[in-house]
Amino acid sequence: MAVNTAAYKNIMQELAVKNATLVAVSKTKPAEDIQALYDAGQRDFGENYVQELVDKQAQLPKDIRWHFIGHLQSNKVKYIVPFVHLIHGVDSLKLLLEINKQSTKINRTTNCLLQVHIAQEETKFGFDKNELDALTEQLVAKSIDTSHVHIQGLMGMASFTENRQQVTKEFSYLQSLFADMANKLQNTGHRFNTLSMGMSADYAIALEHGSNMVRVGSLLFGERNYHK
Ligand SMILES: *Cc1c(COP(=O)(O)O)cnc(C)c1O
């Protein structure tokens, strides 16, 4: 499956107007496809699986900014902190503290987004509002060690549905949580400025609701085949 460079150019134009960043989601796609989009100018790529990310990072150009967008297990943090640009799916305090610990060991600061559960489905990971509020209080009080993590925003996934009203509702909810938290974290040193929401099917709605980072895969790389 060839990379859709026409779709790439279109989406880059839409994002430029909004000052938003494209994360090209390349999970399950071969290194050649990533290289093709790299050659067209793309530098931010997103992967969901640790081993796949580590393998691709070793093969591909070193100036790629790798985003980890999947569910990250604590015992795998150490494999990606040496090079990862941004971890989108931080969904527990335990994981955040492990990222801080592994980053401290190698004297690096790791950029993180907190994943918030906004969808109706049970299966999507993330903090709920109460958990997010509790963590915000700890960050403001500096009662937990976040010396080697930079919490730069929130990430969310809307329900998998054709119902645009539902998706709109979920994205605007996340937008309000983001604004509230940005306000509370103002004096903590965490430059809270990134709202990662929107995928191939719903990125246009996300952009209408304050998203400044979209994660788009199939629109650029074609449908994924998980069975090969
Ligand atoms: C796979 C994935 C995407 C991209 O999905 P598309 O529908 O292919 O654009 C975005 N975000 C996350 C977290 C994903 O797992």
Ligand as a Chemical Component Dictionary entry (heavy atoms), coordinates in Angstrom:
data_LIG
# 
_chem_comp.id                   LIG 
_chem_comp.type                 NON-POLYMER 
_chem_comp.pdbx_formal_charge   0 
_chem_comp.three_letter_code    LIG 
# 
loop_
_chem_comp_atom.comp_id 
_chem_comp_atom.atom_id 
_chem_comp_atom.alt_atom_id 
_chem_comp_atom.type_symbol 
_chem_comp_atom.charge 
_chem_comp_atom.model_Cartn_x 
_chem_comp_atom.model_Cartn_y 
_chem_comp_atom.model_Cartn_z 
_chem_comp_atom.pdbx_ordinal 
LIG C1 C1 C 0 -4.239 3.821 15.633 1  
LIG C2 C2 C 0 -4.386 5.072 16.410 2  
LIG C3 C3 C 0 -4.594 6.316 15.774 3  
LIG C4 C4 C 0 -4.768 6.482 14.275 4  
LIG O1 O1 O 0 -5.981 5.958 13.858 5  
LIG P1 P1 P 0 -6.528 6.182 12.343 6  
LIG O2 O2 O 0 -7.974 5.944 12.473 7  
LIG O3 O3 O 0 -5.834 5.160 11.508 8  
LIG O4 O4 O 0 -6.192 7.553 11.953 9  
LIG C5 C5 C 0 -4.650 7.438 16.575 10 
LIG N1 N1 N 0 -4.528 7.381 17.913 11 
LIG C6 C6 C 0 -4.333 6.217 18.555 12 
LIG C7 C7 C 0 -4.188 6.211 20.023 13 
LIG C8 C8 C 0 -4.275 5.029 17.821 14 
LIG O5 O5 O 0 -4.112 3.868 18.479 15 
# 
loop_
_chem_comp_bond.comp_id 
_chem_comp_bond.atom_id_1 
_chem_comp_bond.atom_id_2 
_chem_comp_bond.value_order 
_chem_comp_bond.pdbx_ordinal 
LIG C1 C2 SING 1  
LIG C2 C3 SING 2  
LIG C2 C8 DOUB 3  
LIG C3 C4 SING 4  
LIG C3 C5 DOUB 5  
LIG C4 O1 SING 6  
LIG O1 P1 SING 7  
LIG P1 O2 DOUB 8  
LIG P1 O3 SING 9  
LIG P1 O4 SING 10 
LIG C5 N1 SING 11 
LIG N1 C6 DOUB 12 
LIG C6 C7 SING 13 
LIG C6 C8 SING 14 
LIG C8 O5 SING 15 
# 
